[in-house]
Amino acid sequence: MLSLILKITIVTFLGHFMAIAQPRNIKYKYQGISKLGLVGSKFIIECPLTGPFYFWRLFQANLDSRVLLDQDSKSITFDFATTDKSGIYECKSTTGFGNAVINITIKILDPKSEISKEICSFRDIESSQDYLGGVCFLNDKYQKKTRYKMGSNIELDCQGVGLNLMYTWKFIDQTGLQVKMSKSDNISRIIITNLIPENEGIYKCEVMNEQGSKIYRSFSVSISDLSAESGIEIIGEKLVFHAVKYGENISMSCEIKNSYQRIHSIKWGKRIDDHIMESKMSNNIVLWDQHNYKVLPTLGIIEAVKEPNRITSTLILKNLEISSSGIYICLAMNTFGGTAYKLFNLTVSPDIFMEHSVRRSQFFFLYILTPTILIFICICGVIYCCVKTNTTKSSNTVPLKQCNSSIPSNGNKSAASNYYYPATSPRVNTNYSSLPQPTESQSSFVSPNTLMPYNSYGNYHFAPQSQTPFCNSNGV
């Protein structure tokens, strides 16, 4: 449902902004006054101009104009109207200041005939007088499909008869583009002078009166003696060489002109080797002049329309690399299928590529590798200092070693006599004999940082020499 609404919105939008085009070599003829009449009835044609003198002339299809010499009054009356009275009546009024001319289109018909059903539209017909409120084509026959030689003059007749008629013309070209041909709603005929391929297509005409009755006609116009290659060409050289430096930008342009048809499309491609072409790329591959070209995206392509049949297309390539070198093609096609192309031979210099490579290496060494190494060295130094500091602190905080003694209990003995204490200022008590040095087994239980001779210990109560203190294997 949403997609349907979106589609209707888009169609309405495009229809509202439909381009109003004026094809070349087109002339318009405008509808004057028109009136329907019934066979066998009394019919009066009155000239709306004023003047002392009138001049009437009748134009009919496939016949020369006839001058009605016996009709010099303001009106023409037919007591018994017949179909041969149908046609375009020209009324010329002559005054002392000049002449005035107006056309009056008259259609006399039998509403019940077969031809009336083909060329007329009647709505809610109840009586013979209601037929006069319908709308009909003036001419019974017309050519739906026409093929002419180039340069011919042709006329597309949509002349209608009825009250207050409005005309709408639409043109569909060879590409399917539909355009409204004119803002005016009073164009009954179109004349194409000096027919060219741009005029090929389908012309649609709609005639409607104020009651809403409508009739339609379409004309298909084509040229019989035109080749597909006629008219399309490349302006300037068809092979151009470019030599650029690595990393630079380049723009390549081709100007296409078409003398007759509109330019349908322009494609850019790059030549590729057959052995690197993959099957998945086949949709984007164009075979041209026995070479394969990969169609380039339209993102970097700019088109400047100078005229409807003259376009300049420019391909922009940025930050060129060595792989950007190759053959590029600008291929144009018109609405008739004719083609023209231009080649570009692009070469990207490898010397500049080496210079850019060295610059990239220097940038990597100075701004990426060197800072990374320095940061790594700093981190390693910080880690080393932290580990060294923790090791020093742990070695200076060794717990005291308790020694067991076999000395009998003595009330005057201090509890500190079972430990070794380092002394900052050793004092020697001359009343005691020198202390024995610790044996090898005893010194193994003492931290090297606290191991000192016995005579360096403070004035504490120690056991006699016969009872040497010792420490057990657990340090207590």
C-alpha positions in Angstrom: 0.0 0.0 0.0 2.8 2.4 0.9 4.6 1.7 -2.4 1.4 2.4 -4.3 1.0 5.7 -2.6 4.6 6.6 -3.2 4.2 5.7 -6.9 1.1 7.9 -7.2 2.9 10.8 -5.5 5.9 10.5 -7.8 3.7 10.4 -10.9 1.6 13.3 -9.8 4.8 15.3 -9.0 6.4 14.5 -12.4 3.1 15.3 -14.2 2.9 18.6 -12.4 6.4 19.6 -13.4 6.2 18.1 -16.9 8.6 20.0 -19.2 7.1 22.2 -21.7 9.3 21.7 -24.8 9.3 23.4 -28.2 10.6 20.9 -30.7 12.5 22.3 -33.6 10.8 23.0 -37.0 7.3 23.0 -35.4 4.5 25.4 -36.4 1.1 25.6 -34.8 -2.4 26.4 -36.3 -5.0 27.6 -33.9 -8.6 26.6 -33.7 -11.2 29.2 -34.5 -15.0 29.0 -34.1 -16.5 25.5 -34.7 -20.0 24.3 -34.9 -21.8 21.0 -35.4 -24.8 20.5 -37.7 -27.1 17.6 -38.4 -27.9 16.3 -41.8 -31.3 17.5 -43.2 -31.6 20.4 -40.7 -31.5 24.1 -41.4 -28.0 25.4 -40.7 -26.7 29.0 -40.4 -23.1 30.1 -40.4 -22.7 33.7 -39.0 -19.5 35.8 -39.3 -18.6 37.5 -36.0 -16.8 40.3 -37.7 -18.4 43.6 -38.6 -18.1 45.6 -41.8 -19.9 46.7 -44.9 -18.4 44.0 -47.1 -17.8 40.3 -46.5 -15.9 37.7 -48.5 -16.4 34.0 -47.9 -14.1 31.1 -48.9 -14.4 27.3 -48.2 -11.5 25.0 -47.4 -12.1 21.2 -47.6 -9.7 18.3 -47.1 -7.9 17.2 -50.3 -9.6 19.9 -52.3 -8.6 23.3 -53.4 -10.3 26.3 -51.7 -13.5 27.5 -53.2 -14.6 31.1 -53.4 -18.3 31.5 -52.6 -19.1 34.5 -54.8 -22.7 34.4 -54.2 -22.2 34.8 -50.4 -21.4 38.4 -49.6 -23.5 38.8 -46.6 -22.7 38.5 -42.9 -24.1 34.9 -42.7 -24.5 31.8 -44.8 -27.7 29.8 -44.6 -28.3 26.1 -45.6 -32.0 25.1 -45.6 -31.1 21.5 -45.9 -27.6 20.7 -44.6 -25.6 17.9 -46.2 -22.2 16.4 -45.3 -20.5 18.0 -48.3 -21.0 21.4 -46.6 -18.5 20.4 -43.9 -15.2 22.3 -43.9 -13.4 25.4 -42.8 -15.2 28.7 -43.8 -13.0 31.8 -44.0 -14.9 35.0 -43.4 -13.1 38.2 -44.4 -14.5 41.6 -43.5 -13.4 44.6 -45.5 -13.6 48.1 -44.0 -12.1 51.5 -44.9 -9.3 50.8 -42.4 -8.3 47.3 -43.6 -9.3 43.6 -43.6 -10.2 41.2 -40.8 -10.2 37.4 -41.2 -11.6 34.6 -39.1 -12.1 30.8 -39.6 -15.2 28.9 -38.8 -15.1 25.1 -38.7 -18.3 23.4 -39.7 -19.1 19.7 -39.4 -22.4 18.3 -40.8 -23.0 14.7 -39.9 -25.6 12.0 -39.3 -25.2 11.1 -35.6 -26.5 7.6 -36.2 -24.0 6.7 -38.9 -21.0 4.5 -38.4 -18.5 7.2 -39.2 -20.0 9.4 -36.4 -19.3 6.7 -33.9 -15.7 6.7 -34.9 -14.9 10.3 -35.0 -17.4 11.8 -32.4 -18.1 11.5 -28.7 -21.6 12.1 -27.5 -22.6 11.9 -23.8 -26.1 11.3 -22.4 -27.8 11.6 -25.8 -31.6 11.7 -25.5 -32.7 13.9 -28.4 -31.3 15.1 -31.7 -30.5 18.4 -30.2 -28.2 16.8 -27.6 -25.8 15.7 -30.4 -25.0 19.3 -31.0 -23.3 19.4 -27.5 -20.8 16.6 -28.5 -17.4 16.9 -30.1 -16.2 15.4 -33.4 -13.1 15.5 -35.6 -13.5 17.5 -38.8 -11.7 15.1 -41.1 -12.8 11.5 -41.2 -9.5 10.0 -42.2 -5.9 10.5 -41.0 -2.6 8.6 -41.1 -1.7 7.0 -37.8 1.8 6.0 -38.9 3.8 8.0 -41.3 7.3 7.5 -42.7 8.8 10.4 -44.6 12.1 11.4 -46.1 14.2 13.7 -44.1 13.5 17.4 -44.9 9.8 16.7 -45.7 6.9 18.9 -44.5 4.0 17.1 -42.8 0.8 18.2 -41.1 -0.8 16.5 -38.1 -4.5 17.3 -38.2 -6.5 17.2 -34.9 -9.1 19.7 -36.0 -12.3 19.3 -33.9 -15.8 20.6 -34.1 -17.9 21.6 -31.1 -18.5 24.3 -28.6 -15.6 25.8 -26.6 -13.1 23.2 -27.5 -9.7 22.8 -25.7 -6.7 21.0 -27.2 -3.8 19.2 -25.4 -0.8 18.0 -27.4 1.9 15.7 -26.0 5.1 14.4 -27.6 6.9 11.1 -26.8 10.4 11.0 -28.2 12.5 7.9 -29.1 13.7 7.6 -25.4 10.2 7.5 -24.0 10.4 11.0 -22.6 6.9 12.6 -22.6 6.6 16.4 -22.8 3.8 18.9 -23.2 4.3 20.8 -26.5 2.6 24.1 -25.8 0.8 26.0 -23.0 -1.9 27.1 -25.4 -5.1 25.0 -25.4 -6.3 26.2 -28.8 -3.9 24.4 -31.2 -5.8 22.2 -33.7 -3.0 21.3 -36.1 0.8 20.9 -36.0 3.0 21.4 -39.0 6.5 20.0 -39.1 8.7 21.7 -41.6 12.0 20.3 -42.8 11.6 17.0 -40.9 14.7 15.9 -38.9 15.3 12.9 -36.6 14.6 15.0 -33.5 11.0 15.2 -34.7 10.6 11.4 -34.7 8.2 10.1 -32.1 4.6 9.9 -31.2 2.3 12.9 -31.1 -0.9 12.6 -29.0 -3.8 15.0 -29.3 -6.8 15.3 -27.0 -9.9 17.4 -27.7 -12.4 18.2 -25.0 -15.5 20.5 -24.9 -17.0 22.3 -21.9 -19.4 19.4 -21.3 -16.5 17.0 -20.7 -16.8 15.0 -23.9 -13.3 13.9 -25.2 -11.8 12.5 -28.4 -8.2 11.4 -29.1 -5.8 10.9 -31.9 -2.1 9.9 -32.1 0.4 10.2 -34.9 3.6 8.2 -35.2 6.3 10.0 -37.2 9.5 8.4 -38.4 12.2 8.9 -41.1 12.7 6.3 -43.7 16.1 7.3 -45.2 18.3 7.9 -42.2 21.2 5.8 -40.9 22.0 5.4 -37.2 25.3 7.2 -37.4 23.9 10.3 -39.0 24.7 13.5 -37.2 26.6 12.3 -34.0 30.2 13.4 -33.7 33.0 14.1 -31.3 34.3 17.7 -31.2 38.1 17.9 -31.3 40.7 15.1 -31.2 39.5 11.5 -30.8 42.8 10.3 -29.1 44.4 12.3 -26.3 47.5 11.4 -24.2 48.0 12.4 -20.6 51.1 12.0 -18.4 50.6 13.0 -14.7 52.4 12.6 -11.4 51.6 10.1 -8.8 49.0 11.4 -6.3 47.7 14.2 -8.5 44.2 14.8 -9.9 43.2 14.9 -13.5 40.0 15.8 -15.5 39.3 14.4 -19.0 36.6 15.9 -21.1 34.8 15.0 -24.3 32.2 17.1 -26.2 29.6 15.4 -28.2 27.4 17.1 -30.8 24.4 15.6 -32.6 22.9 17.4 -35.6 19.5 15.6 -35.5 18.7 13.3 -32.6 19.0 14.2 -29.0 22.0 12.5 -27.2 20.6 9.6 -25.3 23.5 8.7 -22.9 27.2 9.0 -22.3 29.3 6.3 -20.7 32.9 6.3 -19.4 35.0 3.1 -19.2 38.5 1.8 -18.7 40.1 -0.9 -20.8 40.8 -4.2 -19.1 42.6 -7.3 -20.1 40.6 -10.4 -21.0 42.3 -12.6 -18.5 41.4 -10.5 -15.5 37.7 -10.1 -16.4 35.6 -11.9 -14.0 32.1 -13.3 -14.6 30.6 -11.2 -11.8 31.8 -8.1 -13.6 30.1 -9.0 -16.9 27.2 -6.6 -16.3 29.6 -3.7 -16.1 31.7 -4.7 -19.2 31.3 -3.1 -22.6 32.8 -4.7 -25.7 33.9 -1.9 -28.1 36.3 -2.1 -31.0 37.5 -5.6 -30.0 38.4 -4.5 -26.5 36.7 -4.9 -23.1 36.0 -1.8 -21.1 34.8 -1.7 -17.5 32.0 0.9 -17.1 33.0 3.5 -14.5 30.5 4.8 -11.9 28.8 8.1 -12.5 30.0 9.6 -9.2 33.0 11.4 -10.6 31.4 12.4 -13.9 30.0 15.9 -14.6 27.8 16.7 -17.7 27.3 20.2 -19.0 24.4 20.6 -21.4 25.1 23.4 -23.8 22.2 22.6 -26.1 19.7 19.7 -26.2 21.9 18.0 -28.7 25.3 19.2 -27.5 26.8 18.0 -24.2 30.3 18.1 -22.6 31.1 15.2 -20.3 34.0 15.4 -17.8 35.6 12.5 -15.9 37.5 13.5 -12.7 40.1 11.2 -11.2 41.7 12.0 -7.8 44.8 10.8 -6.0 46.1 8.9 -9.0 48.0 5.7 -8.4 50.2 3.5 -10.6 47.2 1.3 -11.3 45.2 4.3 -12.6 47.3 4.2 -15.8 45.5 2.8 -18.9 43.1 3.5 -21.8 39.9 5.3 -21.0 36.9 5.7 -23.3 34.1 8.3 -23.6 31.2 6.6 -25.5 28.1 8.5 -26.6 24.8 7.2 -28.1 22.0 9.1 -29.7 18.3 8.3 -29.6 18.5 6.6 -33.0 21.3 4.2 -31.8 24.2 6.0 -33.4 27.5 6.1 -31.5 30.7 8.1 -31.2 33.7 7.8 -28.9 36.9 9.4 -27.7 40.0 7.6 -26.2 42.3 8.9 -23.5 45.8 7.3 -22.8 46.6 8.0 -19.2 50.2 7.4 -17.8 51.1 7.9 -14.1 54.8 8.5 -13.5 56.5 5.8 -11.3 59.4 8.2 -10.2 57.1 10.3 -8.3 55.6 7.2 -6.8 59.1 6.3 -5.3 59.5 9.7 -3.9 56.1 9.4 -2.2 57.1 6.0 -0.9 60.2 7.5 0.6 58.2 10.3 2.2 55.8 7.8 3.6 58.7 5.7 5.1 60.2 8.8 6.6 56.9 9.8 8.1 56.5 6.3 9.5 60.0 6.3 11.1 59.8 9.8 12.5 56.3 10.1 13.7 55.3 6.5 14.5 58.2 4.1 15.1 60.6 6.5 17.0 57.9 7.7 19.5 56.8 4.1 20.0 60.4 2.9 20.9 61.0 5.9 23.3 57.7 5.2 25.1 58.7 1.5 25.4 62.1 2.4 26.9 60.5 4.8 29.4 58.0 2.1 30.5 60.8 -0.4 30.9 62.8 2.1 33.0 59.9 2.8 35.3 59.2 -0.9 35.8 62.9 -1.5 36.6 63.1 1.3 39.2 59.9 0.1 40.9 61.2 -3.5 41.2 64.6 -2.3 42.5 62.9 -0.1 45.2 60.7 -2.9 46.4 63.6 -5.4 46.6 65.7 -2.9 48.7 62.8 -2.3 51.2 62.1 -6.0 51.7 65.8 -6.8 52.4 66.0 -4.1 55.1 63.0 -5.3 57.1 64.1 -8.8 58.3 62.3 -10.0 61.5 64.3 -10.8 64.6 65.5 -14.3 65.1 64.7 -15.9 68.5 67.2 -18.3 70.0 66.5 -21.0 72.6 68.7 -21.4 75.5 69.2 -24.2 77.9 70.0 -21.8 80.7 68.0 -22.7 83.8 65.3 -20.3 84.9 66.6 -17.3 86.7 64.5 -14.6 88.2 67.0 -11.9 87.4 67.2 -12.8 83.7 65.6 -10.5 81.2 63.4 -11.8 78.4 65.5 -10.0 75.9 68.4 -12.4 76.6 66.9 -14.9 74.1 67.3 -12.4 71.2 70.2 -10.8 69.3 70.0 -7.1 69.2 72.2 -4.9 67.1 73.7 -2.0 69.1 74.3 1.4 67.7 76.9 2.3 70.3 78.5 -0.8 71.7 79.5 -0.8 75.3 81.9 -3.3 76.6 81.5 -4.5 80.2 85.0 -5.3 81.5 83.5 -7.5 84.2 82.7 -10.2 81.7 85.0 -12.2 79.6 84.9 -12.0 75.9 81.9 -13.6 74.2 82.5 -16.6 72.0 82.0 -16.1 68.3 79.0 -17.9 66.7 79.6 -21.2 65.1 79.0 -21.8 61.4 75.7 -23.4 62.1 74.6 -20.6 64.3 75.5 -17.8 61.9 73.4 -19.4 59.2 70.3 -18.4 61.1 71.2 -14.8 61.3 70.7 -12.2 58.6 73.9 -10.9 57.1 72.8 -7.4 57.8 72.4 -8.1 61.6 75.3 -10.5 62.1 77.9 -8.8 64.4 80.5 -10.0 66.9 79.1 -10.8 70.3 81.1 -8.1 71.9 79.3 -5.6 69.9 76.0 -6.3 71.6 74.7 -4.2 74.5 75.0 -4.6 78.2 72.6 -7.4 78.5 72.5 -10.5 80.7 73.9 -13.6 78.7 74.3 -17.2 79.7 77.7 -18.4 80.8 80.1 -19.6 78.2 79.5 -23.2 79.0 75.9 -22.8 77.9 76.0 -21.4 74.4 72.7 -20.1 73.0 71.5 -21.6 69.8 68.6 -21.3 67.5 66.5 -24.1 66.2 65.8 -24.7 62.5 62.6 -22.6 62.6 64.4 -19.6 64.0 62.9 -19.8 67.5 
